[in-house]
Amino acid sequence: MKVLLDTCTALWIAIDEPQLSGTAKEIVQDPGNDVFLSVVSTWEISLKYALGRLPLPESPDVLVPEIRRSGRILSLPLEEPATLQLPRLPALHRDPFDRMLICQAIAGGMTIVTPDDTIRRYPVSSAW
């Protein structure tokens, strides 16, 4: 299965957050799954950190590569086919980062791993 991590899911994996569901842990740890973190998420992490809205144990330039290494998580670039999904999305979620992650999951035939109930209302495969 191709899996896309929501930004908060990736951060929760990094800090071993108790709110991380057992299903999410199993999906990420399953060696048969290809697990991705989008550059959209790294952009969100970096932006919120720079604005002082996201306290992290380390700066994003250290933390994000560590998340990837420790969880065998691949980078997902933002490509045009994903951006062209945006006009097709219903206006359920206002967060532009989450909307683009949804578009990437749809375009890439991926399951998005997220605790966000609003994301799970979109026509996209999701798990939590």
VEXLOLO-237725 format. One record per atom (N, C-alpha, C, O): atom name; z, y, x; residue number from 1; residue in three letters. Coordinates in Angstrom, 2 decimals. Atoms other than C-alpha are relative to their C-alpha. Example, Ala and Ser with C-alpha at 12.3 -4.5 7.8 and 13.67 -1.06 7.14 Angstrom:
<sites>
SITE   atom         z         y         x     n   res
SITE      N      0.00     -1.19      0.89     1   ALA
SITE     CA      7.80     -4.50     12.30     1   ALA
SITE      C      0.00      1.20      0.90     1   ALA
SITE      O      0.66      1.18      1.94     1   ALA
SITE      N     -0.06     -1.19     -0.82     2   SER
SITE     CA      7.14     -1.06     13.67     2   SER
SITE      C      0.73      1.09     -0.77     2   SER
SITE      O      0.90      2.20     -0.26     2   SER
</sites>
This chain:
<sites>
SITE   atom         z         y         x     n   res
SITE      N      0.00     -1.17      0.85     1   MET
SITE     CA      0.00      0.00      0.00     1   MET
SITE      C      0.00      1.24      0.90     1   MET
SITE      O      0.66      1.28      1.94     1   MET
SITE      N      0.00     -1.29     -0.67     2   LYS
SITE     CA     -0.75      3.54      1.15     2   LYS
SITE      C      1.03      0.89     -0.68     2   LYS
SITE      O      0.98      1.08     -1.90     2   LYS
SITE      N     -1.14     -0.73      0.53     3   VAL
SITE     CA      2.35      5.70      0.73     3   VAL
SITE      C      0.04      1.40      0.59     3   VAL
SITE      O     -0.13      1.60      1.79     3   VAL
SITE      N     -0.18     -1.38     -0.43     4   LEU
SITE     CA      2.79      9.46      0.88     4   LEU
SITE      C      1.43      0.43     -0.33     4   LEU
SITE      O      1.88      0.31     -1.47     4   LEU
SITE      N     -1.38     -0.44      0.19     5   LEU
SITE     CA      6.30     10.81      1.37     5   LEU
SITE      C      0.04      1.43     -0.50     5   LEU
SITE      O     -0.62      2.31      0.04     5   LEU
SITE      N     -0.32     -1.35      0.40     6   ASP
SITE     CA      7.44     13.83     -0.57     6   ASP
SITE      C      0.82      0.60      1.16     6   ASP
SITE      O      1.47     -0.13      1.90     6   ASP
SITE      N     -0.68     -0.66     -1.10     7   THR
SITE     CA      8.90     16.40      1.84     7   THR
SITE      C      1.48     -0.35      0.03     7   THR
SITE      O      2.02     -0.70      1.09     7   THR
SITE      N     -1.44      0.29      0.02     8   CYS
SITE     CA     12.48     15.85      0.71     8   CYS
SITE      C      0.27     -1.46      0.35     8   CYS
SITE      O      1.28     -1.77      0.97     8   CYS
SITE      N     -0.18      1.41     -0.33     9   THR
SITE     CA     12.04     12.08      0.99     9   THR
SITE      C     -0.03     -0.20      1.51     9   THR
SITE      O      0.81     -0.93      2.04     9   THR
SITE      N      0.09      0.12     -1.45    10   ALA
SITE     CA     10.99     12.39      4.63    10   ALA
SITE      C      1.26      0.54      0.67    10   ALA
SITE      O      1.80     -0.07      1.59    10   ALA
SITE      N     -1.22     -0.58     -0.57    11   LEU
SITE     CA     13.94     14.66      5.39    11   LEU
SITE      C      1.20     -0.89     -0.27    11   LEU
SITE      O      2.06     -1.05      0.60    11   LEU
SITE      N     -1.12      0.88      0.32    12   TRP
SITE     CA     16.34     12.33      3.61    12   TRP
SITE      C     -0.03     -1.26      0.85    12   TRP
SITE      O      1.03     -1.78      1.22    12   TRP
SITE      N      0.11      1.16     -0.89    13   ILE
SITE     CA     15.01      9.41      5.66    13   ILE
SITE      C      0.56      0.37      1.37    13   ILE
SITE      O      1.29     -0.41      1.98    13   ILE
SITE      N     -0.42     -0.44     -1.33    14   ALA
SITE     CA     15.65     11.41      8.84    14   ALA
SITE      C      1.51      0.11      0.13    14   ALA
SITE      O      2.07     -0.18      1.19    14   ALA
SITE      N     -1.45     -0.21     -0.09    15   ILE
SITE     CA     19.28     12.16      7.99    15   ILE
SITE      C      0.79     -1.12     -0.69    15   ILE
SITE      O      2.01     -1.04     -0.81    15   ILE
SITE      N     -0.62      1.14      0.69    16   ASP
SITE     CA     19.98      8.86      6.17    16   ASP
SITE      C      0.84      0.48     -1.19    16   ASP
SITE      O      2.00      0.10     -1.35    16   ASP
SITE      N     -0.63     -0.59      1.18    17   GLU
SITE     CA     20.82     10.76      2.98    17   GLU
SITE      C      0.34     -1.09     -1.02    17   GLU
SITE      O     -0.52     -1.90     -1.36    17   GLU
SITE      N     -0.39      1.01      1.00    18   PRO
SITE     CA     22.79      8.64      0.46    18   PRO
SITE      C     -0.82      0.06     -1.29    18   PRO
SITE      O     -0.93     -0.94     -2.00    18   PRO
SITE      N      0.79     -0.12      1.23    19   GLN
SITE     CA     20.59      9.99     -2.38    19   GLN
SITE      C     -1.33     -0.75      0.09    19   GLN
SITE      O     -1.98     -0.96     -0.93    19   GLN
SITE      N      1.24      0.75     -0.18    20   LEU
SITE     CA     17.61      8.10     -0.91    20   LEU
SITE      C      0.13     -1.33     -0.73    20   LEU
SITE      O      1.05     -2.10     -0.48    20   LEU
SITE      N     -0.08      1.23      0.81    21   SER
SITE     CA     16.89      5.27     -3.33    21   SER
SITE      C     -0.26     -1.24      0.83    21   SER
SITE      O     -0.92     -1.18      1.87    21   SER
SITE      N      0.26      1.28     -0.66    22   GLY
SITE     CA     16.88      1.64     -2.32    22   GLY
SITE      C     -1.47     -0.35     -0.01    22   GLY
SITE      O     -1.99     -0.89      0.96    22   GLY
SITE      N      1.44      0.25      0.10    23   THR
SITE     CA     13.30      1.35     -3.53    23   THR
SITE      C     -0.76      0.80      1.06    23   THR
SITE      O     -1.65      0.28      1.72    23   THR
SITE      N      0.66     -0.84     -1.00    24   ALA
SITE     CA     12.24      4.27     -1.32    24   ALA
SITE      C      0.20     -0.58      1.40    24   ALA
SITE      O     -0.75     -0.63      2.19    24   ALA
SITE      N     -0.28      0.60     -1.31    25   LYS
SITE     CA     13.93      2.67      1.70    25   LYS
SITE      C     -0.85     -1.24      0.23    25   LYS
SITE      O     -1.43     -1.42      1.30    25   LYS
SITE      N      0.78      1.24     -0.12    26   GLU
SITE     CA     12.23     -0.67      1.03    26   GLU
SITE      C     -1.48      0.30      0.24    26   GLU
SITE      O     -2.12     -0.32      1.08    26   GLU
SITE      N      1.41     -0.35     -0.14    27   ILE
SITE     CA      8.80      0.94      0.66    27   ILE
SITE      C     -0.31      0.50      1.41    27   ILE
SITE      O     -1.29      0.09      2.02    27   ILE
SITE      N      0.22     -0.58     -1.33    28   VAL
SITE     CA      9.12      2.89      3.90    28   VAL
SITE      C      0.17     -1.05      1.09    28   VAL
SITE      O     -0.56     -1.03      2.08    28   VAL
SITE      N     -0.28      1.01     -1.02    29   GLN
SITE     CA     10.50     -0.08      5.84    29   GLN
SITE      C     -0.95     -1.19     -0.05    29   GLN
SITE      O     -1.00     -1.97      0.90    29   GLN
SITE      N      0.92      1.14      0.13    30   ASP
SITE     CA      7.88     -2.56      4.59    30   ASP
SITE      C     -1.14      0.15      1.00    30   ASP
SITE      O     -1.92      1.10      0.90    30   ASP
SITE      N      1.04     -0.12     -1.02    31   PRO
SITE     CA      5.58     -3.21      7.58    31   PRO
SITE      C     -1.42     -0.14     -0.56    31   PRO
SITE      O     -2.39      0.18      0.12    31   PRO
SITE      N      1.30      0.12      0.63    32   GLY
SITE     CA      2.73     -3.95      5.17    32   GLY
SITE      C     -0.51      1.30     -0.60    32   GLY
SITE      O     -1.67      1.38     -1.01    32   GLY
SITE      N      0.38     -1.29      0.56    33   ASN
SITE     CA      2.70     -0.35      3.94    33   ASN
SITE      C     -0.40      0.97      1.09    33   ASN
SITE      O      0.19      0.99      2.17    33   ASN
SITE      N      0.36     -1.11     -0.88    34   ASP
SITE     CA      0.95      2.55      5.62    34   ASP
SITE      C      0.69      1.23     -0.58    34   ASP
SITE      O      0.38      1.66     -1.69    34   ASP
SITE      N     -0.83     -1.10      0.48    35   VAL
SITE     CA      3.39      5.45      5.32    35   VAL
SITE      C     -0.45      1.29      0.68    35   VAL
SITE      O     -0.59      1.35      1.90    35   VAL
SITE      N      0.52     -1.27     -0.49    36   PHE
SITE     CA      2.20      9.05      5.66    36   PHE
SITE      C      0.94      1.15     -0.32    36   PHE
SITE      O      1.62      1.16     -1.35    36   PHE
SITE      N     -0.61     -1.30      0.23    37   LEU
SITE     CA      3.77     12.48      6.00    37   LEU
SITE      C     -1.12      1.01      0.14    37   LEU
SITE      O     -1.79      1.06      1.17    37   LEU
SITE      N      1.10     -0.96      0.02    38   SER
SITE     CA      1.35     15.24      5.10    38   SER
SITE      C      0.29      1.20      0.88    38   SER
SITE      O      1.44      1.60      1.06    38   SER
SITE      N     -0.14     -1.27     -0.71    39   VAL
SITE     CA      0.72     18.29      7.22    39   VAL
SITE      C      0.46      1.09     -0.97    39   VAL
SITE      O      1.02      2.10     -0.54    39   VAL
SITE      N     -0.52     -0.93      1.01    40   VAL
SITE     CA      1.48     20.11      3.96    40   VAL
SITE      C      1.53     -0.01      0.06    40   VAL
SITE      O      2.16      1.04     -0.05    40   VAL
SITE      N     -1.45      0.09     -0.11    41   SER
SITE     CA      5.06     18.84      4.30    41   SER
SITE      C      0.51      0.62      1.30    41   SER
SITE      O      1.54      1.29      1.30    41   SER
SITE      N     -0.45     -0.60     -1.26    42   THR
SITE     CA      5.31     19.85      7.95    42   THR
SITE      C     -0.10      1.52     -0.08    42   THR
SITE      O      0.72      2.24      0.49    42   THR
SITE      N      0.14     -1.44      0.23    43   TRP
SITE     CA      4.06     23.30      6.94    43   TRP
SITE      C      1.19      0.51     -0.83    43   TRP
SITE      O      1.79      1.53     -0.50    43   TRP
SITE      N     -1.12     -0.39      0.85    44   GLU
SITE     CA      6.69     23.47      4.18    44   GLU
SITE      C      1.32      0.00      0.78    44   GLU
SITE      O      2.10      0.94      0.68    44   GLU
SITE      N     -1.22      0.09     -0.80    45   ILE
SITE     CA      9.46     22.33      6.53    45   ILE
SITE      C      0.09      1.17      0.98    45   ILE
SITE      O      1.12      1.82      1.09    45   ILE
SITE      N      0.02     -1.08     -1.00    46   SER
SITE     CA      8.44     24.83      9.22    46   SER
SITE      C      0.21      1.37     -0.64    46   SER
SITE      O      0.95      2.20     -0.11    46   SER
SITE      N     -0.11     -1.29      0.68    47   LEU
SITE     CA      8.10     27.72      6.78    47   LEU
SITE      C      1.43      0.24     -0.50    47   LEU
SITE      O      2.01      1.29     -0.26    47   LEU
SITE      N     -1.35     -0.17      0.56    48   LYS
SITE     CA     11.43     27.15      5.03    48   LYS
SITE      C      1.05      0.09      1.11    48   LYS
SITE      O      2.03      0.82      0.97    48   LYS
SITE      N     -0.91     -0.10     -1.15    49   TYR
SITE     CA     13.19     26.62      8.37    49   TYR
SITE      C     -0.06      1.40      0.61    49   TYR
SITE      O      0.97      2.00      0.89    49   TYR
SITE      N      0.17     -1.34     -0.59    50   ALA
SITE     CA     11.74     29.87      9.76    50   ALA
SITE      C      0.60      1.09     -0.88    50   ALA
SITE      O      1.08      2.10     -0.37    50   ALA
SITE      N     -0.56     -0.98      0.93    51   LEU
SITE     CA     12.88     31.73      6.64    51   LEU
SITE      C      1.52     -0.15     -0.17    51   LEU
SITE      O      2.15      0.64     -0.88    51   LEU
SITE      N     -1.43      0.23      0.10    52   GLY
SITE     CA     16.40     30.35      7.02    52   GLY
SITE      C      0.41     -0.70     -1.28    52   GLY
SITE      O      1.60     -0.72     -1.62    52   GLY
SITE      N     -0.29      0.66      1.28    53   ARG
SITE     CA     16.15     28.41      3.74    53   ARG
SITE      C      0.16     -1.51      0.13    53   ARG
SITE      O      0.45     -2.19     -0.85    53   ARG
SITE      N     -0.10      1.44     -0.20    54   LEU
SITE     CA     16.22     24.94      5.29    54   LEU
SITE      C      0.77     -0.27      1.30    54   LEU
SITE      O      0.19     -0.26      2.38    54   LEU
SITE      N     -0.75      0.35     -1.20    55   PRO
SITE     CA     19.04     24.08      7.67    55   PRO
SITE      C     -0.37     -1.42      0.45    55   PRO
SITE      O     -0.42     -2.34     -0.36    55   PRO
SITE      N      0.37      1.29     -0.55    56   LEU
SITE     CA     18.05     21.22      9.94    56   LEU
SITE      C      0.85     -0.29      1.24    56   LEU
SITE      O      1.32      0.64      1.90    56   LEU
SITE      N     -0.77      0.33     -1.20    57   PRO
SITE     CA     19.86     19.33     12.71    57   PRO
SITE      C     -0.72      0.39      1.29    57   PRO
SITE      O     -0.10      0.59      2.34    57   PRO
SITE      N      0.83     -0.41     -1.14    58   GLU
SITE     CA     16.97     20.24     15.06    58   GLU
SITE      C     -1.17      0.82     -0.55    58   GLU
SITE      O     -1.44      0.78     -1.75    58   GLU
SITE      N      1.15     -0.77      0.45    59   SER
SITE     CA     13.98     22.57     14.93    59   SER
SITE      C     -1.14     -0.94     -0.42    59   SER
SITE      O     -1.21     -2.07      0.06    59   SER
SITE      N      1.07      0.87      0.50    60   PRO
SITE     CA     10.89     21.22     13.11    60   PRO
SITE      C     -0.89     -0.60      1.09    60   PRO
SITE      O     -1.35     -1.73      0.96    60   PRO
SITE      N      0.85      0.53     -1.06    61   ASP
SITE     CA      8.91     20.84     16.33    61   ASP
SITE      C      0.63     -1.18      0.72    61   ASP
SITE      O     -0.07     -1.94      1.39    61   ASP
SITE      N     -0.70      1.17     -0.55    62   VAL
SITE     CA     11.54     18.32     17.48    62   VAL
SITE      C      0.21     -1.04     -1.10    62   VAL
SITE      O     -0.02     -2.23     -0.89    62   VAL
SITE      N     -0.37      0.91      1.08    63   LEU
SITE     CA     12.55     16.82     14.13    63   LEU
SITE      C     -1.19     -0.76     -0.58    63   LEU
SITE      O     -1.11     -1.97     -0.77    63   LEU
SITE      N      1.14      0.67      0.66    64   VAL
SITE     CA      9.13     16.07     12.61    64   VAL
SITE      C     -0.58     -1.12      0.88    64   VAL
SITE      O     -0.79     -2.22      0.37    64   VAL
SITE      N      0.48      1.13     -0.81    65   PRO
SITE     CA      7.81     14.05     15.59    65   PRO
SITE      C      1.01     -1.15      0.07    65   PRO
SITE      O      0.61     -2.31      0.14    65   PRO
SITE      N     -1.02      1.05     -0.01    66   GLU
SITE     CA     11.13     12.17     15.63    66   GLU
SITE      C     -0.03     -0.80     -1.30    66   GLU
SITE      O      0.11     -2.03     -1.28    66   GLU
SITE      N      0.13      0.69      1.29    67   ILE
SITE     CA     10.77     11.36     11.92    67   ILE
SITE      C     -1.17     -0.98      0.08    67   ILE
SITE      O     -1.06     -2.14     -0.33    67   ILE
SITE      N      1.20      0.85     -0.11    68   ARG
SITE     CA      7.29      9.99     12.64    68   ARG
SITE      C      0.27     -1.21      0.89    68   ARG
SITE      O     -0.04     -2.35      0.52    68   ARG
SITE      N     -0.25      1.09     -0.95    69   ARG
SITE     CA      8.37      7.94     15.67    69   ARG
SITE      C      0.98     -1.03     -0.57    69   ARG
SITE      O      0.73     -2.23     -0.51    69   ARG
SITE      N     -1.05      0.93      0.42    70   SER
SITE     CA     11.49      6.45     14.13    70   SER
SITE      C     -0.41     -0.81     -1.23    70   SER
SITE      O      0.08     -1.92     -1.43    70   SER
SITE      N      0.38      0.71      1.22    71   GLY
SITE     CA      9.81      5.46     10.87    71   GLY
SITE      C     -1.43     -0.50     -0.02    71   GLY
SITE      O     -1.92     -0.90     -1.08    71   GLY
SITE      N      1.42      0.34     -0.10    72   ARG
SITE     CA      6.27      4.63     12.09    72   ARG
SITE      C     -0.79      0.67     -1.13    72   ARG
SITE      O     -1.55      0.03     -1.86    72   ARG
SITE      N      0.62     -0.81      1.05    73   ILE
SITE     CA      5.07      7.41      9.81    73   ILE
SITE      C     -1.20      0.75      0.57    73   ILE
SITE      O     -1.10      1.42      1.60    73   ILE
SITE      N      1.26     -0.58     -0.46    74   LEU
SITE     CA      1.50      8.61     10.17    74   LEU
SITE      C     -0.19      1.41     -0.55    74   LEU
SITE      O      0.38      1.78     -1.57    74   LEU
SITE      N      0.32     -1.36      0.45    75   SER
SITE     CA      0.20     12.16      9.87    75   SER
SITE      C     -1.19     -0.05     -0.96    75   SER
SITE      O     -2.18     -0.74     -0.71    75   SER
SITE      N      1.09     -0.11      0.96    76   LEU
SITE     CA     -1.98     12.97      6.86    76   LEU
SITE      C     -0.53      1.42      0.03    76   LEU
SITE      O      0.18      2.35     -0.37    76   LEU
SITE      N      0.57     -1.35     -0.01    77   PRO
SITE     CA     -4.31     15.94      7.37    77   PRO
SITE      C     -0.37      0.44     -1.42    77   PRO
SITE      O     -0.53     -0.39     -2.31    77   PRO
SITE      N      0.46     -0.54      1.28    78   LEU
SITE     CA     -5.26     18.21      4.50    78   LEU
SITE      C     -1.51      0.12      0.07    78   LEU
SITE      O     -2.05      0.84      0.91    78   LEU
SITE      N      1.45      0.01     -0.02    79   GLU
SITE     CA     -8.91     17.61      3.70    79   GLU
SITE      C     -0.55      0.53     -1.33    79   GLU
SITE      O      0.15      0.53     -2.35    79   GLU
SITE      N      0.63     -0.65      1.15    80   GLU
SITE     CA    -11.32     19.21      1.26    80   GLU
SITE      C      0.05     -0.82     -1.29    80   GLU
SITE      O      0.35     -0.23     -2.34    80   GLU
SITE      N     -0.05      0.74      1.27    81   PRO
SITE     CA    -11.48     16.34     -1.30    81   PRO
SITE      C      1.36      0.12     -0.70    81   PRO
SITE      O      1.42      0.15     -1.93    81   PRO
SITE      N     -1.33     -0.17      0.62    82   ALA
SITE     CA     -7.72     16.71     -1.85    82   ALA
SITE      C      0.13      1.38     -0.62    82   ALA
SITE      O      0.65      1.52     -1.73    82   ALA
SITE      N     -0.13     -1.37      0.54    83   THR
SITE     CA     -7.92     20.48     -2.32    83   THR
SITE      C     -0.81      0.16     -1.28    83   THR
SITE      O     -0.45      0.97     -2.14    83   THR
SITE      N      0.85     -0.12      1.19    84   LEU
SITE     CA    -10.65     20.01     -4.92    84   LEU
SITE      C      0.60     -0.71     -1.22    84   LEU
SITE      O      0.07     -0.59     -2.32    84   LEU
SITE      N     -0.73      0.61      1.12    85   GLN
SITE     CA     -8.24     17.97     -7.07    85   GLN
SITE      C      0.84      1.03     -0.74    85   GLN
SITE      O      1.17      0.84     -1.91    85   GLN
SITE      N     -0.94     -0.98      0.55    86   LEU
SITE     CA     -6.12     21.07     -7.69    86   LEU
SITE      C     -0.37      0.52     -1.39    86   LEU
SITE      O      0.52      0.58     -2.25    86   LEU
SITE      N      0.31     -0.51      1.34    87   PRO
SITE     CA     -8.07     22.47    -10.70    87   PRO
SITE      C      0.17     -1.05     -1.11    87   PRO
SITE      O      0.24     -0.70     -2.28    87   PRO
SITE      N     -0.15      1.07      0.98    88   ARG
SITE     CA     -7.69     19.08    -12.42    88   ARG
SITE      C      1.45     -0.25     -0.41    88   ARG
SITE      O      1.72     -0.94     -1.39    88   ARG
SITE      N     -1.42      0.27      0.29    89   LEU
SITE     CA     -3.89     19.12    -12.35    89   LEU
SITE      C      0.50      0.82     -1.16    89   LEU
SITE      O      0.19      2.01     -1.27    89   LEU
SITE      N     -0.66     -0.80      1.03    90   PRO
SITE     CA     -1.96     20.12    -15.43    90   PRO
SITE      C      1.06      0.90      0.65    90   PRO
SITE      O      1.56      0.58      1.73    90   PRO
SITE      N     -0.95     -0.98     -0.55    91   ALA
SITE     CA      0.38     23.08    -14.86    91   ALA
SITE      C      1.44     -0.41     -0.29    91   ALA
SITE      O      2.15      0.29     -1.01    91   ALA
SITE      N     -1.36      0.49      0.22    92   LEU
SITE     CA      3.60     21.06    -14.82    92   LEU
SITE      C      0.95      0.50      1.08    92   LEU
SITE      O      2.12      0.79      0.80    92   LEU
SITE      N     -0.83     -0.33     -1.17    93   HIS
SITE     CA      4.90     22.00    -11.38    93   HIS
SITE      C     -0.49      1.30      0.60    93   HIS
SITE      O     -1.70      1.50      0.76    93   HIS
SITE      N      0.37     -1.29     -0.55    94   ARG
SITE     CA      4.96     25.49     -9.89    94   ARG
SITE      C     -0.03      0.01      1.53    94   ARG
SITE      O     -0.63      0.90      2.12    94   ARG
SITE      N     -0.09      0.03     -1.45    95   ASP
SITE     CA      5.64     24.50     -6.27    95   ASP
SITE      C     -1.36     -0.34      0.61    95   ASP
SITE      O     -1.86     -1.44      0.38    95   ASP
SITE      N      1.34      0.26     -0.54    96   PRO
SITE     CA      2.33     24.81     -4.36    96   PRO
SITE      C     -0.02     -1.16      1.00    96   PRO
SITE      O     -1.02     -1.87      1.10    96   PRO
SITE      N     -0.04      1.12     -0.95    97   PHE
SITE     CA      3.44     22.33     -1.68    97   PHE
SITE      C     -0.02     -1.32     -0.76    97   PHE
SITE      O     -0.77     -2.23     -0.40    97   PHE
SITE      N     -0.03      1.24      0.79    98   ASP
SITE     CA      4.26     19.65     -4.26    98   ASP
SITE      C     -1.33     -0.24     -0.70    98   ASP
SITE      O     -1.80     -1.38     -0.76    98   ASP
SITE      N      1.30      0.15      0.66    99   ARG
SITE     CA      1.02     20.31     -6.13    99   ARG
SITE      C     -1.05     -0.54      0.98    99   ARG
SITE      O     -1.87     -1.38      0.61    99   ARG
SITE      N      0.98      0.48     -0.97   100   MET
SITE     CA     -0.98     19.77     -2.94   100   MET
SITE      C      0.30     -1.43      0.43   100   MET
SITE      O     -0.62     -2.21      0.67   100   MET
SITE      N     -0.33      1.39     -0.29   101   LEU
SITE     CA      0.93     16.58     -2.13   101   LEU
SITE      C     -0.52     -0.92     -1.10   101   LEU
SITE      O     -1.04     -2.01     -0.83   101   LEU
SITE      N      0.53      0.77      1.13   102   ILE
SITE     CA      0.01     15.32     -5.60   102   ILE
SITE      C     -1.51     -0.17      0.16   102   ILE
SITE      O     -2.05     -1.26     -0.02   102   ILE
SITE      N      1.45      0.05     -0.20   103   CYS
SITE     CA     -3.63     16.18     -4.91   103   CYS
SITE      C     -0.37     -0.97      1.11   103   CYS
SITE      O     -1.32     -1.74      0.98   103   CYS
SITE      N      0.28      0.92     -1.10   104   GLN
SITE     CA     -3.53     14.32     -1.60   104   GLN
SITE      C      0.21     -1.45     -0.42   104   GLN
SITE      O     -0.58     -2.33     -0.05   104   GLN
SITE      N     -0.26      1.36      0.46   105   ALA
SITE     CA     -2.01     11.25     -3.23   105   ALA
SITE      C     -1.11     -0.49     -0.92   105   ALA
SITE      O     -1.56     -1.62     -0.81   105   ALA
SITE      N      1.09      0.38      0.90   106   ILE
SITE     CA     -4.64     11.25     -5.96   106   ILE
SITE      C     -1.28     -0.26      0.78   106   ILE
SITE      O     -1.92     -1.30      0.60   106   ILE
SITE      N      1.26      0.12     -0.76   107   ALA
SITE     CA     -7.55     11.80     -3.56   107   ALA
SITE      C      0.01     -1.22      0.93   107   ALA
SITE      O     -1.02     -1.84      1.16   107   ALA
SITE      N     -0.09      1.11     -0.95   108   GLY
SITE     CA     -6.27      9.15     -1.15   108   GLY
SITE      C      0.41     -1.32     -0.61   108   GLY
SITE      O      0.58     -2.30      0.12   108   GLY
SITE      N     -0.42      1.24      0.64   109   GLY
SITE     CA     -5.28      6.53     -3.73   109   GLY
SITE      C      1.35     -0.46      0.51   109   GLY
SITE      O      1.56     -1.65      0.76   109   GLY
SITE      N     -1.30      0.28     -0.58   110   MET
SITE     CA     -1.71      6.74     -2.49   110   MET
SITE      C      1.10      0.03     -1.06   110   MET
SITE      O      0.95      0.63     -2.12   110   MET
SITE      N     -1.21     -0.07      0.80   111   THR
SITE     CA      1.70      6.20     -4.03   111   THR
SITE      C      0.90      1.04      0.64   111   THR
SITE      O      1.21      0.95      1.83   111   THR
SITE      N     -0.89     -1.02     -0.53   112   ILE
SITE     CA      3.92      9.25     -3.63   112   ILE
SITE      C      1.44     -0.42     -0.26   112   ILE
SITE      O      1.80     -0.76     -1.39   112   ILE
SITE      N     -1.40      0.40      0.11   113   VAL
SITE     CA      7.58      8.45     -2.95   113   VAL
SITE      C      0.82      1.28     -0.12   113   VAL
SITE      O      0.95      2.05      0.82   113   VAL
SITE      N     -0.67     -1.25      0.30   114   THR
SITE     CA      9.63     11.18     -4.58   114   THR
SITE      C      1.11     -0.17     -1.04   114   THR
SITE      O      0.99     -0.98     -1.95   114   THR
SITE      N     -1.02     -0.01      1.05   115   PRO
SITE     CA     12.84     11.80     -6.51   115   PRO
SITE      C     -0.32      1.03     -1.09   115   PRO
SITE      O      0.42      1.13     -2.07   115   PRO
SITE      N      0.33     -1.12      0.90   116   ASP
SITE     CA     11.12     14.70     -8.33   116   ASP
SITE      C     -0.61     -0.51     -1.30   116   ASP
SITE      O     -1.73     -1.02     -1.33   116   ASP
SITE      N      0.46      0.46      1.31   117   ASP
SITE     CA     10.81     13.88    -12.03   117   ASP
SITE      C     -1.28      0.70     -0.44   117   ASP
SITE      O     -2.12      0.09     -1.11   117   ASP
SITE      N      1.20     -0.74      0.40   118   THR
SITE     CA      8.16     16.58    -12.51   118   THR
SITE      C     -1.23     -0.56      0.69   118   THR
SITE      O     -2.28     -0.71      0.07   118   THR
SITE      N      1.14      0.62     -0.71   119   ILE
SITE     CA      5.90     15.09     -9.83   119   ILE
SITE      C     -0.38     -1.31     -0.67   119   ILE
SITE      O     -1.56     -1.62     -0.80   119   ILE
SITE      N      0.28      1.31      0.60   120   ARG
SITE     CA      6.22     11.70    -11.51   120   ARG
SITE      C     -0.63      0.11     -1.38   120   ARG
SITE      O     -1.07     -0.90     -1.92   120   ARG
SITE      N      0.68     -0.21      1.29   121   ARG
SITE     CA      4.85     13.22    -14.75   121   ARG
SITE      C     -1.51      0.18      0.17   121   ARG
SITE      O     -2.25      0.16     -0.81   121   ARG
SITE      N      1.42     -0.18     -0.26   122   TYR
SITE     CA      1.46     13.75    -13.09   122   TYR
SITE      C     -0.72     -1.36     -0.01   122   TYR
SITE      O     -0.08     -2.40      0.12   122   TYR
SITE      N      0.77      1.25     -0.01   123   PRO
SITE     CA     -1.35     11.16    -13.24   123   PRO
SITE      C     -0.21     -0.51      1.43   123   PRO
SITE      O     -1.33     -0.55      1.93   123   PRO
SITE      N      0.02      0.47     -1.38   124   VAL
SITE     CA     -0.47      9.79     -9.80   124   VAL
SITE      C      0.98     -1.17      0.10   124   VAL
SITE      O      2.02     -1.19     -0.55   124   VAL
SITE      N     -0.93      1.11     -0.24   125   SER
SITE     CA      1.09      6.55     -8.63   125   SER
SITE      C      1.22      0.56      0.72   125   SER
SITE      O      1.09      1.31      1.69   125   SER
SITE      N     -1.22     -0.49     -0.64   126   SER
SITE     CA      4.72      7.23     -7.75   126   SER
SITE      C      1.06     -1.08      0.00   126   SER
SITE      O      0.99     -2.05     -0.75   126   SER
SITE      N     -1.12      0.94     -0.10   127   ALA
SITE     CA      7.88      5.39     -6.79   127   ALA
SITE      C      1.24      0.76      0.39   127   ALA
SITE      O      1.18      1.80      1.06   127   ALA
SITE      N     -1.28     -0.50     -0.43   128   TRP
SITE     CA     11.52      6.13     -6.39   128   TRP
SITE      C      1.04     -1.09     -0.18   128   TRP
SITE      O      2.21     -0.88      0.12   128   TRP
</sites>
